[in-house]
Amino acid sequence: MTDQDTTPNTADASAAADSTTSGSGRGAAPAVPIASGDPARWGRVDSEGEVYVRTSEGERFVGSWQAGDADEGLAHFARRFDDLRTEAELLETRLSSGSGDPKQTLSNAKHLRDGLPGASVVGDVDSLAARLEHIVQRAEEAVERAKAEREKARAEAVARKEALVEEAEQIGAEATNWKAAGDRLRAIFEEWKGVRGVDRKTDEQLWKRFTKARDAFNRRRGSHFAELDRQRNAAKERKQELVDEAESLTESTDWGPTADRYKQLMSEWKSVGRAPKDSDEALWKRFRSAQDRFFSRRSEAFAERDAEFAENAKRKEELLSEAERIDPSADLGAAQAQLQRIQQRWDEIGKVPRERIRELEGRLRAVNDRVRSAAQTEWRRTDPEAQARVEQFRERVEQYEQQAAKARSAGNEKRAKEAERQAQQWQEWLTAAENALADR
């Protein structure tokens, strides 16, 4: 058996068909039917064993058959035709299903179409030729659709990467929420890796813009944190100074000014800003410890003072009970002497709680007013002695003033104040006596 040309055998055709893919068959025209049946309808074998196929253009020699009778020869070349038809059907199926590469499918379809006029086959060659032409047309349409889809996908990919780049550039130039911005840049990078279909030149240009934006952000962030470190180190140094001063004041007994200074230190502490975290916490503990130490001591001292003042108030109440029993009408001189002694002891007792000062001083002043009123009445009653009393009171005023001056010169401030108080008391009585003489 001999063939006219080298048409692919069945195994080669199947391998070629398996390696092909096609585009979508949307909108395709119906397939051209290919008749089958008795091979004798499409060909013949002459007495010399030469095989011919019938086409619309007439008979065409396709090969020789010497291995058996004519029917077997026709069947052999009919099987070859069936192989070509199977390949065409496979290409058509791939186009309809949209599987594979339409460009490869087009290439395979053209190969079958162009090889069919010289193929050593017997069958409905005209119908197969029409069908292959139809497949080629569909494949060409699929190639164009695939090309358009690739262009669309590329444009979408470019647009997406451009949007990512623009967002990255905005972050690189403006963002100050460093953590959120850094996280977003990393997310942009991950999304970037998943965007496919951009041509190499465009992708490289966009990548340069992205890396430039990312570098700009990293530089700004690095500069920010470097400045923040500088500020925090400066804050650490200042807070160390504040802690040292706070610790130096813990044993002070100058309660008011020291408490005010601690308030100033606290205000300055708040205005300084944060030091590095570990240092800031350690310095704050030292600052609070020093502050707590001072105010704890002050509270203890105030508690002791309050107890002392309360005791003083109690003692002055006892003196007031004694003073309020004075009866100047019975013996004015004795009343005056007793009041002087009470007033001296009053001053020696010391301070009382602030909220009781007005009450206690008011009660003592009432006693003093009562004795002074009695003295004025007595001066008026004993008129011949009024001038002598005036001179006596004046001498006593001068005497106490001299005592006050002498005590102050000796550095005894407490005694000086006591003498001045006595002088003031006698001065009041002197003034009253003088007024009594003037009223006569």
DRENDO-1510 file (C-alpha; in Angstrom, 1 decimal, always signed):
<recs>
REC; n; res; u; v; w
REC; 1; MET; +0.0; +0.0; +0.0 .
REC; 2; THR; +1.3; +3.5; -0.9 .
REC; 3; ASP; -0.1; +7.0; -0.2 .
REC; 4; GLN; +0.0; +10.0; -2.4 .
REC; 5; ASP; +1.2; +12.4; +0.4 .
REC; 6; THR; +2.3; +12.5; +4.1 .
REC; 7; THR; -1.0; +13.3; +5.8 .
REC; 8; PRO; -0.6; +12.8; +9.7 .
REC; 9; ASN; -1.6; +9.3; +10.9 .
REC; 10; THR; -4.2; +8.8; +13.7 .
REC; 11; ALA; -1.8; +8.9; +16.6 .
REC; 12; ASP; -0.1; +12.1; +15.4 .
REC; 13; ALA; -3.5; +13.8; +14.9 .
REC; 14; SER; -4.7; +12.8; +18.3 .
REC; 15; ALA; -1.6; +14.2; +20.0 .
REC; 16; ALA; -1.9; +17.5; +18.1 .
REC; 17; ALA; -5.6; +17.7; +19.0 .
REC; 18; ASP; -4.8; +17.1; +22.7 .
REC; 19; SER; -2.3; +19.9; +22.8 .
REC; 20; THR; -4.8; +22.5; +21.4 .
REC; 21; THR; -7.2; +24.8; +23.1 .
REC; 22; SER; -9.7; +27.3; +21.8 .
REC; 23; GLY; -11.6; +30.4; +22.7 .
REC; 24; SER; -15.3; +30.8; +23.3 .
REC; 25; GLY; -17.8; +29.6; +20.7 .
REC; 26; ARG; -20.3; +32.3; +21.6 .
REC; 27; GLY; -22.3; +33.4; +18.6 .
REC; 28; ALA; -20.9; +30.7; +16.3 .
REC; 29; ALA; -22.8; +29.4; +13.3 .
REC; 30; PRO; -24.1; +25.8; +13.3 .
REC; 31; ALA; -21.5; +23.2; +12.3 .
REC; 32; VAL; -21.5; +21.9; +8.7 .
REC; 33; PRO; -22.7; +18.2; +8.8 .
REC; 34; ILE; -20.4; +15.6; +7.4 .
REC; 35; ALA; -21.9; +12.6; +5.7 .
REC; 36; SER; -20.7; +9.1; +6.6 .
REC; 37; GLY; -21.6; +5.6; +5.6 .
REC; 38; ASP; -20.4; +3.5; +2.7 .
REC; 39; PRO; -16.9; +4.6; +1.6 .
REC; 40; ALA; -17.8; +3.5; -2.0 .
REC; 41; ARG; -20.1; +6.6; -2.1 .
REC; 42; TRP; -17.0; +8.8; -1.8 .
REC; 43; GLY; -14.3; +6.8; -3.6 .
REC; 44; ARG; -13.2; +3.8; -5.7 .
REC; 45; VAL; -10.3; +1.4; -6.3 .
REC; 46; ASP; -9.5; +0.6; -9.9 .
REC; 47; SER; -8.3; -2.6; -11.3 .
REC; 48; GLU; -4.7; -1.6; -10.7 .
REC; 49; GLY; -5.3; -0.9; -7.0 .
REC; 50; GLU; -5.2; +2.9; -7.3 .
REC; 51; VAL; -7.5; +4.7; -5.0 .
REC; 52; TYR; -9.5; +7.8; -5.8 .
REC; 53; VAL; -11.8; +10.1; -3.8 .
REC; 54; ARG; -14.7; +12.0; -5.4 .
REC; 55; THR; -15.0; +15.8; -4.7 .
REC; 56; SER; -17.0; +18.6; -6.2 .
REC; 57; GLU; -14.0; +19.2; -8.5 .
REC; 58; GLY; -13.9; +15.6; -9.7 .
REC; 59; GLU; -11.9; +12.6; -8.7 .
REC; 60; ARG; -8.5; +12.9; -7.0 .
REC; 61; PHE; -5.9; +10.1; -6.7 .
REC; 62; VAL; -5.2; +9.5; -3.0 .
REC; 63; GLY; -3.0; +6.3; -3.0 .
REC; 64; SER; -2.6; +2.7; -3.9 .
REC; 65; TRP; -3.9; -0.4; -2.3 .
REC; 66; GLN; -2.3; -3.8; -2.9 .
REC; 67; ALA; -2.8; -5.6; +0.4 .
REC; 68; GLY; -6.3; -6.9; -0.2 .
REC; 69; ASP; -9.6; -6.4; -2.0 .
REC; 70; ALA; -11.0; -3.1; -3.0 .
REC; 71; ASP; -13.5; -2.8; -0.1 .
REC; 72; GLU; -10.7; -3.2; +2.5 .
REC; 73; GLY; -8.7; -0.4; +0.7 .
REC; 74; LEU; -11.6; +2.0; +0.7 .
REC; 75; ALA; -12.3; +1.2; +4.4 .
REC; 76; HIS; -8.6; +1.9; +5.2 .
REC; 77; PHE; -8.7; +5.4; +3.5 .
REC; 78; ALA; -12.2; +6.0; +5.1 .
REC; 79; ARG; -10.7; +5.4; +8.6 .
REC; 80; ARG; -8.1; +8.1; +7.8 .
REC; 81; PHE; -10.9; +10.4; +6.8 .
REC; 82; ASP; -12.7; +9.6; +10.1 .
REC; 83; ASP; -9.5; +10.5; +12.0 .
REC; 84; LEU; -9.4; +14.0; +10.3 .
REC; 85; ARG; -13.1; +14.4; +11.1 .
REC; 86; THR; -12.5; +13.5; +14.7 .
REC; 87; GLU; -9.8; +16.1; +14.9 .
REC; 88; ALA; -12.1; +18.7; +13.5 .
REC; 89; GLU; -14.8; +17.8; +16.0 .
REC; 90; LEU; -12.3; +18.0; +18.9 .
REC; 91; LEU; -11.3; +21.5; +17.8 .
REC; 92; GLU; -14.9; +22.5; +17.4 .
REC; 93; THR; -15.7; +21.2; +20.9 .
REC; 94; ARG; -12.8; +23.2; +22.4 .
REC; 95; LEU; -14.0; +26.3; +20.8 .
REC; 96; SER; -17.6; +25.8; +22.0 .
REC; 97; SER; -16.4; +25.0; +25.6 .
REC; 98; GLY; -14.0; +28.0; +25.7 .
REC; 99; SER; -11.1; +25.8; +26.9 .
REC; 100; GLY; -7.5; +26.1; +25.8 .
REC; 101; ASP; -5.7; +28.7; +23.8 .
REC; 102; PRO; -7.8; +30.0; +20.8 .
REC; 103; LYS; -4.6; +30.9; +19.0 .
REC; 104; GLN; -3.4; +27.3; +19.1 .
REC; 105; THR; -6.8; +26.1; +18.0 .
REC; 106; LEU; -6.7; +28.4; +15.0 .
REC; 107; SER; -3.3; +27.2; +14.1 .
REC; 108; ASN; -4.4; +23.5; +14.2 .
REC; 109; ALA; -7.6; +24.3; +12.3 .
REC; 110; LYS; -5.7; +26.0; +9.5 .
REC; 111; HIS; -3.2; +23.1; +9.4 .
REC; 112; LEU; -6.1; +20.6; +8.9 .
REC; 113; ARG; -7.8; +22.9; +6.3 .
REC; 114; ASP; -4.7; +23.6; +4.3 .
REC; 115; GLY; -3.7; +19.9; +4.3 .
REC; 116; LEU; -7.1; +18.5; +3.4 .
REC; 117; PRO; -6.9; +19.1; -0.5 .
REC; 118; GLY; -3.9; +16.6; -0.6 .
REC; 119; ALA; -4.9; +14.3; +2.2 .
REC; 120; SER; -4.9; +10.5; +1.4 .
REC; 121; VAL; -8.5; +10.0; +2.6 .
REC; 122; VAL; -11.8; +8.8; +1.3 .
REC; 123; GLY; -14.9; +10.5; +2.6 .
REC; 124; ASP; -17.1; +13.6; +2.3 .
REC; 125; VAL; -14.1; +15.9; +1.8 .
REC; 126; ASP; -16.2; +18.8; +0.6 .
REC; 127; SER; -18.3; +18.8; +3.8 .
REC; 128; LEU; -15.1; +18.5; +5.9 .
REC; 129; ALA; -13.5; +21.3; +4.1 .
REC; 130; ALA; -16.5; +23.5; +4.7 .
REC; 131; ARG; -16.6; +22.5; +8.3 .
REC; 132; LEU; -12.9; +23.3; +8.8 .
REC; 133; GLU; -13.4; +26.7; +7.1 .
REC; 134; HIS; -16.2; +27.3; +9.6 .
REC; 135; ILE; -13.9; +26.3; +12.5 .
REC; 136; VAL; -11.1; +28.6; +11.3 .
REC; 137; GLN; -13.6; +31.5; +11.2 .
REC; 138; ARG; -14.8; +30.8; +14.7 .
REC; 139; ALA; -11.2; +30.4; +15.9 .
REC; 140; GLU; -10.2; +33.7; +14.4 .
REC; 141; GLU; -13.2; +35.3; +16.2 .
REC; 142; ALA; -12.1; +33.6; +19.5 .
REC; 143; VAL; -8.6; +34.9; +19.0 .
REC; 144; GLU; -9.9; +38.5; +18.6 .
REC; 145; ARG; -12.1; +38.1; +21.7 .
REC; 146; ALA; -9.2; +36.7; +23.7 .
REC; 147; LYS; -7.0; +39.6; +22.5 .
REC; 148; ALA; -9.7; +42.1; +23.5 .
REC; 149; GLU; -10.2; +40.4; +26.9 .
REC; 150; ARG; -6.4; +40.5; +27.4 .
REC; 151; GLU; -6.3; +44.2; +26.6 .
REC; 152; LYS; -9.2; +44.8; +28.9 .
REC; 153; ALA; -7.6; +42.8; +31.7 .
REC; 154; ARG; -4.3; +44.6; +31.1 .
REC; 155; ALA; -6.0; +48.0; +31.3 .
REC; 156; GLU; -7.8; +47.0; +34.5 .
REC; 157; ALA; -4.5; +45.7; +36.0 .
REC; 158; VAL; -2.7; +48.9; +35.0 .
REC; 159; ALA; -5.5; +51.0; +36.4 .
REC; 160; ARG; -5.4; +49.1; +39.7 .
REC; 161; LYS; -1.7; +49.4; +40.1 .
REC; 162; GLU; -1.9; +53.1; +39.2 .
REC; 163; ALA; -4.5; +53.5; +42.0 .
REC; 164; LEU; -2.3; +51.6; +44.4 .
REC; 165; VAL; +0.7; +53.8; +43.4 .
REC; 166; GLU; -1.3; +57.0; +43.9 .
REC; 167; GLU; -2.5; +55.9; +47.3 .
REC; 168; ALA; +1.1; +55.0; +48.3 .
REC; 169; GLU; +2.3; +58.4; +47.1 .
REC; 170; GLN; -0.3; +60.1; +49.2 .
REC; 171; ILE; +0.7; +58.1; +52.2 .
REC; 172; GLY; +4.4; +58.8; +51.5 .
REC; 173; ALA; +3.8; +62.5; +51.3 .
REC; 174; GLU; +1.2; +63.1; +54.0 .
REC; 175; ALA; +0.5; +60.3; +56.4 .
REC; 176; THR; +1.4; +60.8; +60.1 .
REC; 177; ASN; -0.5; +57.9; +61.6 .
REC; 178; TRP; +2.7; +55.9; +61.3 .
REC; 179; LYS; +1.5; +52.4; +62.3 .
REC; 180; ALA; -1.7; +52.5; +60.3 .
REC; 181; ALA; +0.1; +54.0; +57.3 .
REC; 182; GLY; +2.9; +51.4; +57.5 .
REC; 183; ASP; +0.3; +48.6; +57.7 .
REC; 184; ARG; -1.5; +50.0; +54.7 .
REC; 185; LEU; +1.7; +50.2; +52.6 .
REC; 186; ARG; +2.4; +46.5; +53.4 .
REC; 187; ALA; -1.1; +45.6; +52.3 .
REC; 188; ILE; -0.6; +47.6; +49.1 .
REC; 189; PHE; +2.5; +45.6; +48.4 .
REC; 190; GLU; +0.8; +42.3; +49.0 .
REC; 191; GLU; -2.0; +43.3; +46.7 .
REC; 192; TRP; +0.5; +44.6; +44.1 .
REC; 193; LYS; +2.1; +41.1; +43.9 .
REC; 194; GLY; -1.3; +39.6; +43.0 .
REC; 195; VAL; -2.1; +42.0; +40.1 .
REC; 196; ARG; -1.1; +40.3; +36.9 .
REC; 197; GLY; -1.2; +41.2; +33.2 .
REC; 198; VAL; +0.7; +44.5; +33.1 .
REC; 199; ASP; +3.4; +44.8; +30.5 .
REC; 200; ARG; +6.9; +44.8; +31.8 .
REC; 201; LYS; +7.8; +48.4; +30.9 .
REC; 202; THR; +4.6; +49.9; +32.5 .
REC; 203; ASP; +5.0; +47.6; +35.5 .
REC; 204; GLU; +8.6; +48.8; +36.0 .
REC; 205; GLN; +7.6; +52.4; +35.8 .
REC; 206; LEU; +4.8; +52.0; +38.3 .
REC; 207; TRP; +7.0; +49.9; +40.6 .
REC; 208; LYS; +9.6; +52.8; +40.7 .
REC; 209; ARG; +6.9; +55.2; +41.8 .
REC; 210; PHE; +5.7; +52.8; +44.4 .
REC; 211; THR; +9.1; +52.2; +45.9 .
REC; 212; LYS; +9.9; +56.0; +45.8 .
REC; 213; ALA; +6.6; +56.7; +47.7 .
REC; 214; ARG; +7.5; +53.9; +50.2 .
REC; 215; ASP; +11.0; +55.3; +50.7 .
REC; 216; ALA; +9.6; +58.8; +51.2 .
REC; 217; PHE; +7.3; +57.5; +53.9 .
REC; 218; ASN; +10.1; +55.5; +55.6 .
REC; 219; ARG; +12.3; +58.6; +55.6 .
REC; 220; ARG; +9.6; +60.8; +57.1 .
REC; 221; ARG; +8.8; +58.2; +59.7 .
REC; 222; GLY; +12.5; +57.7; +60.6 .
REC; 223; SER; +12.9; +61.4; +60.9 .
REC; 224; HIS; +9.8; +61.7; +63.1 .
REC; 225; PHE; +11.0; +59.0; +65.5 .
REC; 226; ALA; +14.5; +60.3; +65.6 .
REC; 227; GLU; +13.1; +63.7; +66.6 .
REC; 228; LEU; +10.8; +62.0; +69.1 .
REC; 229; ASP; +13.8; +60.2; +70.6 .
REC; 230; ARG; +15.6; +63.5; +70.9 .
REC; 231; GLN; +12.7; +65.1; +72.6 .
REC; 232; ARG; +12.2; +62.1; +74.9 .
REC; 233; ASN; +15.9; +62.1; +75.9 .
REC; 234; ALA; +15.6; +65.8; +76.6 .
REC; 235; ALA; +12.5; +65.1; +78.7 .
REC; 236; LYS; +14.4; +62.4; +80.5 .
REC; 237; GLU; +17.1; +64.8; +81.5 .
REC; 238; ARG; +14.7; +67.5; +82.7 .
REC; 239; LYS; +12.6; +65.0; +84.6 .
REC; 240; GLN; +15.8; +63.7; +86.3 .
REC; 241; GLU; +16.4; +67.3; +87.5 .
REC; 242; LEU; +12.8; +67.5; +88.7 .
REC; 243; VAL; +13.1; +64.2; +90.6 .
REC; 244; ASP; +16.4; +65.4; +92.2 .
REC; 245; GLU; +14.8; +68.6; +93.4 .
REC; 246; ALA; +11.7; +66.7; +94.6 .
REC; 247; GLU; +13.8; +64.3; +96.6 .
REC; 248; SER; +15.8; +67.1; +98.1 .
REC; 249; LEU; +12.6; +68.6; +99.6 .
REC; 250; THR; +11.3; +65.5; +101.3 .
REC; 251; GLU; +12.6; +66.5; +104.8 .
REC; 252; SER; +11.6; +70.2; +104.6 .
REC; 253; THR; +9.5; +71.6; +107.4 .
REC; 254; ASP; +8.7; +74.8; +105.6 .
REC; 255; TRP; +5.3; +73.3; +104.8 .
REC; 256; GLY; +3.6; +76.1; +102.8 .
REC; 257; PRO; +6.4; +77.1; +100.4 .
REC; 258; THR; +7.5; +73.5; +100.0 .
REC; 259; ALA; +4.0; +72.4; +99.2 .
REC; 260; ASP; +3.7; +75.2; +96.6 .
REC; 261; ARG; +7.0; +74.1; +95.1 .
REC; 262; TYR; +5.8; +70.6; +94.7 .
REC; 263; LYS; +2.7; +71.8; +92.9 .
REC; 264; GLN; +5.0; +73.8; +90.5 .
REC; 265; LEU; +7.2; +70.7; +90.0 .
REC; 266; MET; +4.1; +68.7; +89.1 .
REC; 267; SER; +2.9; +71.2; +86.6 .
REC; 268; GLU; +6.3; +71.3; +85.0 .
REC; 269; TRP; +6.5; +67.5; +84.9 .
REC; 270; LYS; +3.2; +67.4; +82.9 .
REC; 271; SER; +4.5; +70.0; +80.5 .
REC; 272; VAL; +7.8; +68.4; +79.8 .
REC; 273; GLY; +6.4; +65.5; +77.8 .
REC; 274; ARG; +7.2; +61.8; +77.9 .
REC; 275; ALA; +10.7; +60.3; +78.3 .
REC; 276; PRO; +11.5; +56.8; +77.0 .
REC; 277; LYS; +9.0; +54.4; +78.5 .
REC; 278; ASP; +11.2; +52.5; +80.9 .
REC; 279; SER; +12.9; +55.7; +82.1 .
REC; 280; ASP; +9.6; +57.6; +82.4 .
REC; 281; GLU; +8.0; +55.0; +84.6 .
REC; 282; ALA; +11.1; +54.7; +86.9 .
REC; 283; LEU; +11.4; +58.5; +87.2 .
REC; 284; TRP; +7.7; +58.9; +87.9 .
REC; 285; LYS; +7.9; +56.4; +90.8 .
REC; 286; ARG; +10.8; +58.3; +92.3 .
REC; 287; PHE; +9.0; +61.6; +91.9 .
REC; 288; ARG; +5.8; +60.3; +93.4 .
REC; 289; SER; +7.7; +58.7; +96.3 .
REC; 290; ALA; +9.4; +61.9; +97.1 .
REC; 291; GLN; +6.2; +63.9; +97.0 .
REC; 292; ASP; +4.3; +61.3; +99.0 .
REC; 293; ARG; +7.1; +61.4; +101.7 .
REC; 294; PHE; +6.9; +65.1; +102.1 .
REC; 295; PHE; +3.1; +65.3; +102.2 .
REC; 296; SER; +2.9; +62.4; +104.6 .
REC; 297; ARG; +5.3; +64.2; +107.0 .
REC; 298; ARG; +3.2; +67.4; +106.6 .
REC; 299; SER; +0.0; +65.5; +107.4 .
REC; 300; GLU; +1.6; +64.1; +110.5 .
REC; 301; ALA; +2.9; +67.5; +111.5 .
REC; 302; PHE; -0.5; +69.1; +110.9 .
REC; 303; ALA; -2.2; +66.4; +112.9 .
REC; 304; GLU; +0.1; +67.0; +115.8 .
REC; 305; ARG; -0.4; +70.8; +115.4 .
REC; 306; ASP; -4.2; +70.4; +115.3 .
REC; 307; ALA; -4.1; +68.3; +118.4 .
REC; 308; GLU; -1.9; +71.0; +120.1 .
REC; 309; PHE; -4.3; +73.7; +118.9 .
REC; 310; ALA; -7.3; +71.8; +120.2 .
REC; 311; GLU; -5.6; +71.4; +123.6 .
REC; 312; ASN; -4.8; +75.2; +123.6 .
REC; 313; ALA; -8.4; +75.9; +122.9 .
REC; 314; LYS; -9.4; +73.8; +125.8 .
REC; 315; ARG; -7.0; +75.6; +128.1 .
REC; 316; LYS; -8.2; +79.0; +126.9 .
REC; 317; GLU; -11.8; +77.9; +127.6 .
REC; 318; GLU; -10.7; +77.3; +131.2 .
REC; 319; LEU; -9.2; +80.7; +131.4 .
REC; 320; LEU; -12.3; +82.2; +129.9 .
REC; 321; SER; -14.4; +80.5; +132.6 .
REC; 322; GLU; -12.1; +82.2; +135.2 .
REC; 323; ALA; -12.2; +85.6; +133.4 .
REC; 324; GLU; -15.9; +85.6; +133.0 .
REC; 325; ARG; -16.3; +85.2; +136.8 .
REC; 326; ILE; -14.4; +88.5; +137.4 .
REC; 327; ASP; -16.6; +91.1; +139.2 .
REC; 328; PRO; -15.0; +94.6; +138.9 .
REC; 329; SER; -17.8; +96.1; +140.9 .
REC; 330; ALA; -16.6; +94.4; +144.0 .
REC; 331; ASP; -12.9; +95.3; +143.7 .
REC; 332; LEU; -11.8; +97.1; +140.6 .
REC; 333; GLY; -8.1; +96.9; +141.3 .
REC; 334; ALA; -8.2; +93.2; +142.0 .
REC; 335; ALA; -10.3; +92.6; +138.9 .
REC; 336; GLN; -7.8; +94.5; +136.8 .
REC; 337; ALA; -4.9; +92.6; +138.2 .
REC; 338; GLN; -6.6; +89.3; +137.7 .
REC; 339; LEU; -7.5; +90.2; +134.1 .
REC; 340; GLN; -3.8; +91.1; +133.4 .
REC; 341; ARG; -2.7; +87.7; +134.8 .
REC; 342; ILE; -5.3; +85.9; +132.6 .
REC; 343; GLN; -4.2; +87.8; +129.5 .
REC; 344; GLN; -0.6; +86.9; +130.2 .
REC; 345; ARG; -1.4; +83.2; +130.5 .
REC; 346; TRP; -3.6; +83.5; +127.4 .
REC; 347; ASP; -0.7; +84.7; +125.3 .
REC; 348; GLU; +1.6; +82.0; +126.7 .
REC; 349; ILE; -0.8; +79.2; +125.8 .
REC; 350; GLY; -0.4; +79.9; +122.0 .
REC; 351; LYS; -2.6; +79.3; +119.0 .
REC; 352; VAL; -5.9; +77.6; +118.7 .
REC; 353; PRO; -7.8; +76.2; +115.6 .
REC; 354; ARG; -8.5; +78.9; +113.1 .
REC; 355; GLU; -12.3; +78.4; +113.2 .
REC; 356; ARG; -12.3; +79.1; +117.0 .
REC; 357; ILE; -10.2; +82.2; +117.1 .
REC; 358; ARG; -13.1; +84.7; +116.7 .
REC; 359; GLU; -15.2; +82.9; +119.3 .
REC; 360; LEU; -12.6; +82.7; +122.0 .
REC; 361; GLU; -11.1; +86.2; +121.4 .
REC; 362; GLY; -14.6; +87.7; +121.4 .
REC; 363; ARG; -15.3; +86.2; +124.8 .
REC; 364; LEU; -12.1; +87.6; +126.3 .
REC; 365; ARG; -12.6; +91.0; +124.7 .
REC; 366; ALA; -16.1; +91.1; +126.3 .
REC; 367; VAL; -14.5; +90.6; +129.7 .
REC; 368; ASN; -11.9; +93.3; +129.0 .
REC; 369; ASP; -14.7; +95.7; +127.9 .
REC; 370; ARG; -16.6; +95.0; +131.1 .
REC; 371; VAL; -13.6; +95.7; +133.3 .
REC; 372; ARG; -12.6; +98.8; +131.4 .
REC; 373; SER; -16.2; +100.1; +131.6 .
REC; 374; ALA; -16.1; +99.6; +135.3 .
REC; 375; ALA; -12.8; +101.5; +135.5 .
REC; 376; GLN; -14.2; +104.4; +133.6 .
REC; 377; THR; -17.2; +104.5; +135.9 .
REC; 378; GLU; -14.9; +104.4; +138.9 .
REC; 379; TRP; -12.7; +107.2; +137.6 .
REC; 380; ARG; -15.8; +109.4; +137.2 .
REC; 381; ARG; -16.9; +108.5; +140.7 .
REC; 382; THR; -13.6; +109.2; +142.4 .
REC; 383; ASP; -12.9; +112.5; +140.7 .
REC; 384; PRO; -10.2; +113.9; +143.2 .
REC; 385; GLU; -8.0; +111.0; +142.4 .
REC; 386; ALA; -8.5; +111.0; +138.7 .
REC; 387; GLN; -5.5; +113.1; +137.9 .
REC; 388; ALA; -3.3; +110.9; +140.1 .
REC; 389; ARG; -4.6; +107.8; +138.3 .
REC; 390; VAL; -3.8; +109.4; +135.0 .
REC; 391; GLU; -0.2; +110.0; +136.0 .
REC; 392; GLN; +0.0; +106.5; +137.5 .
REC; 393; PHE; -1.3; +105.0; +134.2 .
REC; 394; ARG; +1.1; +107.1; +132.2 .
REC; 395; GLU; +4.0; +105.9; +134.3 .
REC; 396; ARG; +2.9; +102.3; +133.8 .
REC; 397; VAL; +2.7; +102.8; +130.0 .
REC; 398; GLU; +6.2; +104.2; +130.0 .
REC; 399; GLN; +7.4; +101.4; +132.2 .
REC; 400; TYR; +6.1; +98.7; +129.9 .
REC; 401; GLU; +7.4; +100.4; +126.8 .
REC; 402; GLN; +10.9; +100.6; +128.3 .
REC; 403; GLN; +10.6; +96.9; +129.2 .
REC; 404; ALA; +9.6; +96.1; +125.6 .
REC; 405; ALA; +12.5; +98.0; +124.2 .
REC; 406; LYS; +15.0; +96.4; +126.6 .
REC; 407; ALA; +13.7; +92.9; +125.9 .
REC; 408; ARG; +13.9; +93.5; +122.1 .
REC; 409; SER; +17.5; +94.7; +122.4 .
REC; 410; ALA; +18.3; +91.5; +124.3 .
REC; 411; GLY; +16.7; +89.4; +121.5 .
REC; 412; ASN; +13.8; +88.3; +123.7 .
REC; 413; GLU; +11.0; +88.9; +121.2 .
REC; 414; LYS; +8.4; +87.0; +123.2 .
REC; 415; ARG; +9.0; +89.1; +126.3 .
REC; 416; ALA; +9.1; +92.2; +124.2 .
REC; 417; LYS; +5.7; +91.4; +122.8 .
REC; 418; GLU; +4.3; +90.7; +126.2 .
REC; 419; ALA; +5.5; +94.1; +127.5 .
REC; 420; GLU; +4.0; +95.8; +124.5 .
REC; 421; ARG; +0.7; +94.1; +125.1 .
REC; 422; GLN; +0.8; +95.3; +128.8 .
REC; 423; ALA; +1.7; +98.8; +127.6 .
REC; 424; GLN; -1.1; +98.8; +125.1 .
REC; 425; GLN; -3.5; +97.7; +127.9 .
REC; 426; TRP; -2.4; +100.5; +130.2 .
REC; 427; GLN; -2.5; +102.9; +127.3 .
REC; 428; GLU; -6.2; +102.1; +126.9 .
REC; 429; TRP; -6.8; +102.7; +130.6 .
REC; 430; LEU; -4.8; +105.9; +130.4 .
REC; 431; THR; -6.8; +107.1; +127.5 .
REC; 432; ALA; -10.0; +106.3; +129.4 .
REC; 433; ALA; -8.8; +108.2; +132.4 .
REC; 434; GLU; -7.8; +111.2; +130.3 .
REC; 435; ASN; -11.2; +111.2; +128.6 .
REC; 436; ALA; -12.9; +111.1; +132.0 .
REC; 437; LEU; -11.0; +114.2; +133.1 .
REC; 438; ALA; -11.8; +115.9; +129.9 .
REC; 439; ASP; -15.5; +115.1; +130.3 .
REC; 440; ARG; -15.7; +116.7; +133.8 .
</recs>
